[in-house]
Amino acid sequence: SSYQSVPGANITSPTVKWRVAVTPSVQRSCGPVIADVRGDYVGCEVLFYDGTLIKCLDGNTGNTIWSVNIGSDMAPNSTPAVGDVDGDGLPEVVVARQMPGTVYCINAMNGAIKWQTQVSNGQQIMAPVCLADVSGDNIPEILVGQQFSDTLFCYNGNGTIRWKSQSLGTIGVSINGISAGNVDGNPGNEIIVSINDMTVGIARCIACLNSSGTIMWKYPSGFLASTASTVTATLGDVTGDGRLDVIVYRGDNNKICALQGSNGSEIWTYSVPRNSRNYDQSLLFQNLVAWDVTGDGRAEVFFGTGGADDTVTPDTTSWKSWFICLNSSGSERWKYEIDYWTYDGGGAICDVDHDGALEFVKTADDGFVYVFNAATGAVEWRYDYYDQDGVTEWSVDNPIAVGDIDGDACSEIVLLGSGGLTGGNNITALDGPGTNCLLGVEDEAGGLLPGLIARPGRGVLYLSIRGFEDAQAIVWDASGRKVKELVLSKEPTALALPPGIYFIEARHREVVMRGKSMVY
């Protein structure tokens, strides 16, 4: 069986659909966002923040729909977040300016600023804002933290403060990542905060807060002195119990760790391996990717590594780094080594070539985007998105997003350039020749391969089946609560649901297909 969270793609020989210049900056921890902010369902728009401008582009042409100048940050840290934060039925874009630390709420349809507010004393904001419903009213709140502050702030959709968390440590820490989801199985979302130390001896850790900002647990519980960063936690179900687990990179001992959401105890740990030249590898700005690519109901984990430096080894071949996939048990499923770093921009999971199997898509510092069979690690193709000359060159590996931006029912790949003043300052959309990827694919005998298709939307989940006329389906929320039973067909069914992550099982006689998707 197979499934995907967005329409499949049909990209086996990619071409540049469009390319738009962005303000020169180094936004390795920013990424593009694909969302249907106009509500026309003819293809999604592309949104990004380049350190000066927040822009909304027409996905089909790359033309600017609207643009807002919020001031210059040469090292922006905030990927835009999209959601209906004020309950008016229309989407907003929420983004944080790094310095002075300011949150902006923008009408996603026309770019008008609804409100802006300086957070606390205006200290730098080092991580994207997080939108999550922590009040239980099906309207997301805005979560944001700062450098040199031990407090997480929760804002209402009108810009007023809902609450401030209890102290997360001592003054000198920096909140470098925020995630939210139901990790303990009880009603409501928890908040996972990644904390960096700005002073030697202060803990770098993960803190889990309840919906009112009170600490439930910390991992690790003691103090650490560390020189490596703690990146944003990723939520995924690695145990198959229908509840989200917390997957983190621990900088002090260079391990990927899966944690129980209820108490922060370790499920498993994985030590990041040295490269083939025996130099240490680590993770930096990227988010881990967690998704069930084998169909067993448990998520695999994907990431890239880097870290060996020619200034340390006087040898550029020391840059050799890994793409890695872990089994849901934490054991190594596959790894693939290249000659450049690949530990900045995060990756994506999608059926890129319309073959019914999921691929892992990620960029590297060599200016190429790599596509792997997610289950096996086989390289399916790579493409020089940087300048299409087929030659490797240094370019900070770009964050990417995958989604249908032109309304052809096939996903495209969008990459946000982050070369700073050295080049690569553009946002690029890659496309393939195919259309109607929602209609399924054929096997060697000409029959339609079975598959469950779940397409996320704003307040709605689109479900359909391929390969059969119909299938009985059950939908659960992230806590394992059954929320709907329905019959699926080839035509997408729109299922209205609150924002969150959902698990789907579809059955046609003896064939069972399982999937997971989100509603924003």
DACORWO-V112623 format. One record per pair of residues at least 24 apart in sequence whose ideal C-beta (glycine too) atoms are under 10 Angstrom apart, sorted by the first residue. I is the first residue (numbers start at 1). J is the second residue. Records with the same first field share a line. If there is no record, write none. Layout:
I = J + J
This chain:
1 = 294 + 295 + 296 + 356 + 449 + 450 + 451 + 452 + 467 + 505 + 506 + 511 + 512 + 513 + 514 + 515
2 = 293 + 294 + 295 + 351 + 355 + 356 + 357 + 358 + 375 + 441 + 449 + 450 + 451 + 452 + 453 + 466 + 467 + 513 + 514 + 515
3 = 291 + 292 + 293 + 295 + 351 + 356 + 358 + 451 + 452 + 453 + 454 + 504 + 506 + 513 + 514 + 515 + 516 + 517
4 = 291 + 293 + 349 + 350 + 351 + 352 + 356 + 357 + 358 + 359 + 402 + 411 + 437 + 451 + 452 + 453 + 454 + 455 + 515 + 516 + 517
5 = 291 + 348 + 349 + 350 + 358 + 402 + 403 + 411 + 453 + 454 + 455 + 456 + 501 + 515 + 516 + 517 + 518
6 = 34 + 44 + 348 + 349 + 350 + 351 + 401 + 402 + 403 + 404 + 410 + 411 + 437 + 453 + 454 + 455 + 456 + 517
7 = 350 + 351 + 354 + 402 + 403 + 404 + 408 + 409 + 410 + 411 + 412 + 436 + 437 + 438 + 439 + 453 + 454 + 455 + 462 + 492
8 = 350 + 351 + 352 + 353 + 354 + 355 + 356 + 357 + 358 + 359 + 402 + 404 + 409 + 410 + 411 + 434 + 436 + 437 + 438 + 439 + 440 + 441 + 451 + 453 + 466
9 = 350 + 351 + 352 + 353 + 354 + 359 + 361 + 371 + 402 + 403 + 404 + 408 + 410 + 411 + 412 + 413 + 430 + 431 + 432 + 434 + 437
10 = 351 + 352 + 353 + 354 + 355 + 408 + 409 + 410 + 411 + 431 + 432 + 433 + 434 + 435 + 436 + 437 + 441
11 = 350 + 351 + 352 + 353 + 354 + 359 + 361 + 371 + 380 + 381 + 383 + 402 + 410 + 411 + 412 + 413 + 430 + 431 + 432 + 433 + 434
12 = 352 + 353 + 354 + 355 + 371 + 380 + 381 + 432 + 433 + 434
13 = 353 + 381 + 383 + 432 + 433
14 = 352 + 369 + 371 + 381 + 382 + 383 + 384 + 385 + 388 + 412 + 413 + 429 + 430 + 431 + 432 + 433
15 = 383 + 388 + 429 + 430 + 431 + 432 + 433
16 = 62 + 383 + 385 + 388 + 428 + 429 + 430 + 431
17 = 59 + 60 + 61 + 62 + 405 + 406 + 412 + 413 + 414 + 428 + 429 + 430 + 431 + 432
18 = 46 + 57 + 58 + 59 + 60 + 61 + 62 + 63 + 405 + 406 + 412 + 414 + 426 + 427 + 428 + 429 + 430 + 431
19 = 62 + 385 + 415 + 417 + 426 + 427 + 428 + 429 + 430
20 = 46 + 48 + 50 + 55 + 57 + 61 + 62 + 63 + 64 + 417 + 426 + 427 + 428 + 429
21 = 50 + 417 + 425 + 426 + 427
22 = 48 + 49 + 50 + 51 + 52 + 53 + 55 + 416 + 417 + 418 + 419 + 424 + 425 + 426 + 427
23 = 49 + 50 + 51 + 52 + 53 + 55 + 69 + 72 + 73 + 74 + 76 + 425
24 = 50 + 51 + 52 + 74 + 417 + 418 + 419 + 420 + 421 + 422 + 423 + 424 + 425
25 = 49 + 50 + 51 + 52 + 72 + 73 + 74 + 75 + 76 + 417 + 418 + 419 + 420 + 421 + 425
26 = 51 + 73 + 74 + 75 + 76 + 344 + 396 + 418 + 419 + 420 + 421 + 422 + 425
27 = 51 + 73 + 74 + 75 + 76 + 77 + 78 + 79 + 98 + 285 + 345 + 396 + 398 + 399 + 416 + 417 + 418 + 420 + 425
28 = 75 + 76 + 77 + 284 + 285 + 286 + 343 + 344 + 345 + 396 + 397 + 398 + 399 + 416 + 418 + 420
29 = 75 + 76 + 77 + 78 + 79 + 126 + 127 + 128 + 176 + 177 + 231 + 232 + 284 + 285 + 286 + 287 + 344 + 345 + 346 + 399 + 418
30 = 73 + 75 + 76 + 77 + 78 + 79 + 80 + 95 + 128 + 285 + 345 + 399 + 416 + 418
31 = 78 + 79 + 80 + 128 + 286 + 287 + 345 + 346 + 348 + 398 + 399 + 400 + 401 + 414 + 415 + 416 + 418
32 = 57 + 79 + 80 + 398 + 399 + 400 + 401 + 402 + 403 + 405 + 413 + 414 + 415 + 416 + 427 + 428 + 429
33 = 79 + 80 + 81 + 82 + 93 + 95 + 401 + 403 + 414 + 416
34 = 59 + 82 + 401 + 402 + 403 + 404 + 405 + 411 + 412 + 413 + 414 + 429
35 = 59 + 80 + 81 + 82 + 83 + 91 + 93 + 108 + 401 + 403 + 405 + 456 + 457 + 458 + 520
36 = 82 + 91 + 108 + 403 + 404 + 405 + 407 + 456 + 457 + 458 + 520
37 = 65 + 66 + 82 + 90 + 91 + 92 + 93 + 107 + 108 + 109 + 110 + 111 + 458
38 = 65 + 91 + 108 + 109 + 110
39 = 89 + 90 + 91 + 108 + 109 + 457 + 458
40 = 407
41 = 404 + 407 + 457 + 462 + 494
42 = 404 + 406 + 407 + 408
43 = 403 + 404 + 405 + 406 + 407 + 408 + 409 + 412
44 = 401 + 403 + 404 + 405 + 406 + 407 + 411 + 412 + 414 + 457
45 = 82 + 91 + 108 + 109 + 403 + 405
46 = 401 + 403 + 405 + 412 + 414 + 416 + 427 + 429
47 = 79 + 80 + 81 + 82 + 93 + 95 + 106 + 108 + 401 + 414
48 = 76 + 79 + 80 + 95 + 399 + 401 + 414 + 416 + 417 + 427
49 = 73 + 76 + 77 + 78 + 79 + 80 + 93 + 95 + 96 + 97 + 104 + 128 + 416
50 = 76 + 416 + 417 + 418 + 425 + 426 + 427
51 = 75 + 76 + 77 + 78 + 97 + 98 + 418 + 420
52 = 76 + 97
54 = 78 + 80 + 93 + 95 + 97 + 104 + 106 + 111 + 113
55 = 80 + 111 + 427
56 = 80 + 82 + 93 + 106 + 108 + 109 + 110 + 111
57 = 405 + 414 + 427 + 429
58 = 405 + 406
59 = 403 + 404 + 405 + 406 + 407 + 412 + 414 + 429
60 = 405 + 406 + 407 + 408 + 412 + 429 + 431
61 = 405 + 406 + 429
62 = 405 + 414 + 427 + 428 + 429
64 = 111
65 = 108 + 109 + 110 + 111
66 = 93 + 106 + 107 + 108 + 109 + 110 + 111 + 112
67 = 111
68 = 93 + 95 + 104 + 106 + 107 + 111 + 112 + 113
70 = 95 + 96 + 97 + 102 + 104 + 106 + 113 + 116
71 = 97 + 98 + 99 + 100 + 102 + 104
72 = 97 + 98 + 99
73 = 97 + 98 + 99 + 124 + 125
74 = 98 + 99 + 420 + 421
75 = 99 + 124 + 126 + 418 + 420
76 = 125 + 128 + 418
77 = 124 + 125 + 126 + 127 + 128 + 147 + 176 + 177 + 285
78 = 103 + 104 + 125 + 126 + 127 + 128 + 129 + 144
79 = 127 + 128 + 129 + 287 + 346 + 399 + 401 + 416
80 = 104 + 106 + 108 + 128 + 129
81 = 128 + 129 + 130 + 131 + 132 + 140 + 142 + 143 + 144 + 520
82 = 106 + 108 + 131 + 140 + 458 + 520
83 = 108 + 131 + 132 + 133 + 139 + 140 + 141 + 142 + 157 + 458 + 459 + 499 + 520
84 = 108 + 131 + 138 + 139 + 140 + 157 + 458 + 459 + 499 + 520
85 = 114 + 129 + 131 + 133 + 139 + 140 + 141 + 142 + 155 + 156 + 157 + 158 + 159
86 = 114 + 115 + 139 + 140 + 156 + 157 + 158 + 159
87 = 137 + 138 + 139 + 140 + 156 + 157 + 158
88 = 114 + 139 + 157
89 = 458 + 459
90 = 458
91 = 458 + 459 + 520
92 = 131 + 140 + 142 + 157
94 = 128 + 129 + 130 + 131 + 140 + 142 + 143 + 144 + 155 + 157
95 = 125 + 128 + 129
96 = 124 + 125 + 126 + 127 + 128 + 129 + 142 + 144 + 145 + 146
97 = 122 + 124 + 125
98 = 123 + 124 + 125 + 126 + 127 + 146 + 147
99 = 123 + 124 + 125 + 126 + 147
100 = 124 + 125
101 = 125 + 126 + 144 + 145 + 146 + 147 + 149 + 153
102 = 144
103 = 129 + 142 + 144 + 153 + 155 + 159
104 = 129 + 159
105 = 129 + 142 + 155 + 157 + 158 + 159
108 = 458
114 = 157 + 158 + 159
115 = 155 + 157 + 158 + 159 + 160
116 = 159
117 = 142 + 144 + 153 + 155 + 158 + 159 + 160 + 161
119 = 144 + 145 + 146 + 149 + 151 + 153 + 155 + 161
120 = 144 + 145 + 146 + 149 + 151 + 153 + 161 + 164
121 = 146 + 148 + 149
122 = 146
123 = 147 + 148 + 149 + 174
124 = 148 + 149 + 174
125 = 149 + 174 + 175
126 = 174 + 175 + 176 + 177 + 194 + 196 + 198
127 = 174 + 175 + 176 + 177 + 178 + 193 + 194 + 196 + 231 + 232
128 = 177 + 178 + 232 + 287
129 = 153 + 155 + 178
130 = 154 + 177 + 178 + 179 + 180 + 191 + 192 + 193 + 232
131 = 157 + 178 + 180 + 499 + 520
132 = 178 + 179 + 180 + 181 + 189 + 190 + 191 + 211 + 499 + 500
133 = 180 + 188 + 189 + 211 + 498 + 499 + 500
134 = 162 + 163 + 180 + 188 + 189 + 190 + 191 + 209 + 210 + 211 + 212 + 213
135 = 162 + 163 + 188 + 189 + 211 + 212
136 = 187 + 188 + 189 + 211 + 498
137 = 498
138 = 459 + 497 + 498 + 499 + 500
139 = 498 + 499
140 = 180 + 189 + 498 + 499 + 500 + 520
141 = 180 + 189 + 191 + 211
143 = 175 + 178 + 179 + 180 + 191 + 193 + 209 + 213
144 = 175 + 178
145 = 173 + 174 + 175 + 176 + 177 + 178 + 193 + 194 + 195
146 = 173 + 174 + 175
147 = 172 + 173 + 174 + 175 + 176 + 196 + 198
148 = 172 + 173 + 174 + 198 + 199
149 = 173 + 174 + 175 + 198
150 = 174 + 175 + 195 + 202
151 = 175 + 213
152 = 178 + 191 + 193 + 195 + 207 + 209 + 213
153 = 213
154 = 191 + 209 + 211 + 212 + 213
162 = 212 + 213
163 = 211 + 212 + 213 + 214
164 = 213
165 = 191 + 193 + 207 + 209 + 210 + 212 + 213 + 214 + 215
166 = 207 + 209 + 212 + 213 + 214 + 215
167 = 215
168 = 193 + 195 + 203 + 205 + 207 + 209 + 213 + 215 + 218
169 = 195 + 197 + 199 + 202 + 203 + 204 + 205 + 207 + 218 + 223
170 = 197 + 199 + 201 + 202 + 203 + 223
171 = 198 + 199 + 202
172 = 196 + 197 + 198 + 199 + 200 + 201 + 202
173 = 197 + 198 + 199 + 202 + 203 + 204 + 205 + 207
174 = 198 + 199 + 202 + 204 + 229 + 230
175 = 207
176 = 204 + 229 + 230 + 231 + 232 + 285
177 = 206 + 229 + 230 + 231 + 232 + 233 + 234 + 248 + 285 + 287
178 = 209 + 232 + 233
179 = 206 + 208 + 232 + 233 + 234 + 235 + 244 + 246 + 247 + 248 + 287
180 = 209 + 211 + 233 + 235 + 244 + 500
181 = 233 + 235 + 236 + 243 + 244 + 245 + 246 + 261 + 478 + 479 + 500 + 501 + 518
182 = 235 + 242 + 243 + 244 + 261 + 477 + 478 + 479 + 480 + 481 + 500 + 501
183 = 208 + 216 + 233 + 235 + 237 + 243 + 244 + 245 + 246 + 259 + 260 + 261 + 262 + 264 + 478 + 479
184 = 208 + 210 + 216 + 217 + 243 + 244 + 260 + 261 + 262 + 263 + 479
185 = 241 + 242 + 243 + 244 + 261 + 262 + 478 + 479 + 480 + 481
186 = 210 + 243 + 261 + 262 + 479
187 = 211 + 477 + 479 + 481
188 = 212 + 479
189 = 244 + 478 + 479 + 499 + 500
190 = 216 + 217 + 235 + 244 + 246 + 261 + 262
191 = 216
192 = 216 + 219 + 232 + 233 + 234 + 235 + 244 + 246 + 247 + 248 + 259 + 261 + 264
193 = 218 + 230 + 232 + 233
194 = 229 + 230 + 231 + 232 + 233 + 248 + 249
195 = 230
196 = 226 + 228 + 229 + 230 + 231 + 251
197 = 223 + 224 + 225 + 226 + 227 + 229 + 230 + 251
199 = 225
200 = 225 + 226 + 227
201 = 225 + 226
202 = 226
203 = 230 + 252
204 = 228 + 229 + 230 + 250 + 251 + 252
205 = 230 + 248 + 250 + 252 + 264
206 = 230 + 232 + 233 + 246 + 248 + 249 + 250 + 257 + 259 + 264
207 = 233 + 264
208 = 233 + 246 + 259 + 261 + 262 + 263 + 264
216 = 261 + 262 + 263 + 264
217 = 246 + 259 + 260 + 261 + 262 + 263 + 264 + 265
218 = 264
219 = 246 + 248 + 250 + 257 + 259 + 260 + 263 + 264 + 265 + 266
220 = 250 + 252 + 253 + 257 + 264 + 266
221 = 264
224 = 250 + 251 + 252 + 253
225 = 252
226 = 250 + 251 + 252 + 253 + 254
227 = 251 + 252 + 282
228 = 252 + 253 + 254 + 280 + 282 + 283 + 284 + 307
229 = 282 + 283 + 284 + 285
230 = 283
231 = 283 + 284 + 285 + 286 + 287 + 288 + 303 + 343 + 346
232 = 285 + 286 + 287 + 288 + 346
233 = 257 + 259 + 287 + 288
234 = 258 + 286 + 287 + 288 + 289 + 290 + 291 + 299 + 301 + 302 + 303 + 346
235 = 261 + 288 + 290 + 299 + 478 + 501
236 = 288 + 289 + 290 + 291 + 292 + 298 + 299 + 300 + 301 + 328 + 501 + 516
237 = 261 + 290 + 291 + 292 + 297 + 298 + 299 + 328 + 478 + 480 + 501 + 503 + 516
238 = 267 + 268 + 290 + 292 + 298 + 299 + 300 + 301 + 326 + 327 + 328 + 329 + 330
239 = 267 + 268 + 297 + 298 + 299 + 328 + 329
240 = 292 + 296 + 297 + 298 + 299 + 328
241 = 297 + 298 + 480
242 = 297 + 476 + 477 + 478 + 479 + 480 + 481 + 503 + 516
243 = 478 + 479 + 480
244 = 290 + 299 + 478 + 479 + 501
245 = 290 + 298 + 299 + 328
247 = 287 + 288 + 289 + 290 + 299 + 301 + 303 + 326 + 330
248 = 288
249 = 282 + 283 + 284 + 286 + 287 + 288 + 303 + 343
250 = 283
251 = 282 + 283 + 284
254 = 280 + 281 + 282 + 283 + 305 + 307
255 = 330
256 = 283 + 288 + 301 + 303 + 324 + 326 + 330
257 = 330
258 = 290 + 299 + 301 + 326 + 328 + 329 + 330
261 = 478
266 = 330
267 = 328 + 329 + 330
268 = 326 + 327 + 328 + 329 + 330 + 331
269 = 330
270 = 301 + 324 + 326 + 327 + 329 + 330 + 331 + 332
271 = 332
272 = 303 + 305 + 307 + 322 + 324 + 343
273 = 305 + 322 + 324 + 332 + 335 + 337
274 = 305 + 307 + 308 + 320 + 322
275 = 305 + 306 + 307 + 308 + 317 + 318 + 319 + 320 + 321 + 322 + 337 + 338 + 339
276 = 317 + 320 + 321 + 322 + 337
277 = 308 + 313 + 315 + 317 + 318 + 319 + 320 + 337
278 = 308 + 318
279 = 307 + 308 + 309 + 312 + 313 + 315 + 317 + 318 + 319 + 320 + 321
280 = 305 + 307 + 308 + 312 + 318
281 = 305 + 306 + 307 + 308 + 320 + 321 + 322 + 324 + 341 + 342 + 343
282 = 306 + 307 + 308 + 321 + 343
283 = 307 + 324 + 343 + 344
284 = 341 + 343 + 344 + 345 + 397
285 = 343 + 344 + 345 + 346 + 396 + 397 + 399 + 418
286 = 342 + 343 + 344 + 345 + 346 + 347 + 362 + 363 + 397 + 399
287 = 345 + 346 + 347 + 399
288 = 326 + 346 + 347
289 = 325 + 346 + 347 + 348 + 349 + 360 + 361 + 362 + 374
290 = 326 + 328 + 349 + 516
291 = 348 + 349 + 350 + 358 + 360 + 374 + 515 + 516
292 = 328 + 349 + 358 + 374 + 503 + 514 + 515 + 516
293 = 325 + 328 + 333 + 349 + 357 + 358 + 359 + 360 + 373 + 374 + 375 + 376
294 = 327 + 328 + 333 + 358 + 374 + 375
295 = 358 + 375 + 452 + 512 + 513 + 514 + 515
296 = 327 + 328 + 514
297 = 328 + 503 + 505 + 514 + 515 + 516
298 = 327 + 328 + 329
299 = 326 + 327 + 328 + 349 + 516
300 = 325 + 326 + 327 + 328 + 329 + 333 + 334 + 349 + 358 + 360 + 374 + 375
301 = 325 + 326 + 327 + 328 + 330 + 333
302 = 326 + 333 + 334 + 346 + 347 + 348 + 349 + 360 + 361 + 362 + 372 + 374
303 = 342 + 343 + 346 + 347 + 360 + 362
304 = 336 + 338 + 340 + 341 + 342 + 343 + 344 + 345 + 346 + 347 + 360 + 362 + 363 + 364 + 365 + 370 + 397
305 = 335 + 337 + 341 + 342 + 343
306 = 340 + 341 + 342 + 343 + 344 + 364 + 365 + 397
307 = 341 + 343
308 = 341
309 = 341
316 = 340 + 394
319 = 364 + 365 + 366 + 394
321 = 364 + 365 + 397
323 = 347 + 360 + 362 + 364 + 370 + 372 + 377 + 379
324 = 360 + 377
325 = 360 + 372 + 373 + 374 + 375 + 376 + 377
333 = 374 + 375 + 376 + 377
334 = 360 + 372 + 373 + 374 + 375 + 376 + 377 + 378
335 = 377
336 = 360 + 370 + 372 + 377 + 378 + 379
338 = 364 + 365 + 366 + 368 + 370 + 379 + 382 + 392
339 = 364 + 365 + 366 + 392
340 = 364 + 365 + 366 + 367 + 368 + 392 + 393 + 394 + 395 + 397
341 = 365 + 366 + 394 + 396 + 397
342 = 366 + 368 + 370 + 397
343 = 397
344 = 396 + 397 + 398 + 399 + 418
345 = 369 + 396 + 397 + 398 + 399 + 400 + 415 + 416 + 417 + 418
346 = 397 + 398 + 399 + 400 + 401
347 = 372 + 374 + 397 + 399 + 400 + 402
348 = 399 + 400 + 401 + 402 + 403 + 411 + 413 + 414
349 = 374 + 402
350 = 374 + 402 + 403 + 411 + 412 + 413 + 437
351 = 402 + 410 + 411 + 437 + 441 + 451 + 453
352 = 380 + 381 + 402 + 410 + 411 + 413 + 430 + 432
353 = 380 + 381 + 432 + 434 + 441
354 = 410 + 411 + 432 + 434 + 436 + 437 + 439 + 440 + 441 + 442
355 = 380 + 441 + 443 + 449
356 = 440 + 441 + 442 + 443 + 448 + 449 + 450 + 451 + 466 + 467
357 = 441 + 449 + 451
359 = 402
361 = 400 + 401 + 402 + 411 + 413 + 415 + 430
362 = 397 + 398 + 399 + 400
363 = 395 + 396 + 397 + 398 + 399 + 400 + 413 + 415 + 416 + 417 + 418
364 = 392 + 395 + 396 + 397 + 398
365 = 392 + 393 + 394 + 395 + 396 + 397 + 398
366 = 391 + 392 + 393 + 394 + 395 + 397
367 = 391 + 392 + 393 + 394 + 395 + 396 + 397 + 398 + 419 + 423 + 424
368 = 392 + 393 + 395 + 397
369 = 397 + 398 + 400 + 413 + 415 + 428 + 430
370 = 397
371 = 413
383 = 413 + 430
385 = 413 + 415 + 417 + 424 + 426 + 428 + 429 + 430
386 = 415 + 417 + 419 + 423 + 424 + 426 + 428
387 = 423 + 424
393 = 419 + 422 + 423 + 424
394 = 419 + 422 + 423 + 424
395 = 419 + 422 + 423 + 424
396 = 420 + 422 + 424
398 = 424 + 426 + 427 + 428
400 = 428 + 430
401 = 429
402 = 430
403 = 455 + 456
404 = 437 + 438 + 455
405 = 429 + 431
406 = 431 + 435
407 = 435
408 = 432 + 434 + 435 + 436 + 437 + 438
409 = 434 + 435 + 436 + 437 + 438 + 439 + 453 + 455 + 492
410 = 434 + 435 + 436 + 437 + 438
411 = 437 + 455
437 = 466
438 = 462 + 464 + 466 + 490 + 491 + 492
439 = 464 + 466 + 490
440 = 464 + 465 + 466 + 467 + 468 + 490
441 = 466 + 467
442 = 467
443 = 467
448 = 490
450 = 506 + 508 + 511 + 512 + 513
451 = 506 + 513 + 515
452 = 488 + 504 + 505 + 506 + 512 + 513 + 514 + 515 + 517
453 = 488 + 490 + 492 + 504 + 506 + 513 + 515 + 517
454 = 488 + 492 + 495 + 502 + 503 + 504 + 506 + 515 + 516 + 517 + 518 + 519
455 = 492 + 494 + 517
456 = 497 + 499 + 501 + 502 + 517 + 518 + 519 + 520
457 = 492 + 494 + 495 + 496 + 497 + 517 + 518 + 519 + 520
458 = 499 + 519 + 520
459 = 494 + 496 + 497 + 498 + 499 + 519 + 520
460 = 493 + 494 + 495 + 496 + 497 + 519 + 520
461 = 492 + 493 + 494 + 495 + 496 + 497 + 500 + 502 + 504 + 517 + 518 + 519
462 = 491 + 492 + 493 + 494 + 495 + 517 + 519
463 = 488 + 489 + 492 + 493 + 494 + 495 + 502 + 504 + 506 + 515 + 517
464 = 488 + 489 + 490 + 491 + 492 + 493 + 506
465 = 489 + 490 + 491 + 492 + 493 + 506 + 508 + 513
466 = 490 + 513
467 = 508 + 511 + 513
468 = 506 + 507 + 508 + 509 + 511 + 513
469 = 508
470 = 506 + 508
471 = 505 + 506 + 507 + 508 + 509 + 511 + 512 + 513
472 = 505 + 506 + 507 + 508 + 509
473 = 504 + 505 + 506 + 507 + 508 + 513 + 515
474 = 503 + 504 + 505 + 506 + 507 + 514
475 = 502 + 503 + 504 + 505 + 506 + 515 + 517
476 = 501 + 502 + 503 + 504 + 505 + 516
477 = 501 + 502 + 503 + 519
478 = 502 + 503 + 516 + 518
488 = 513
495 = 519
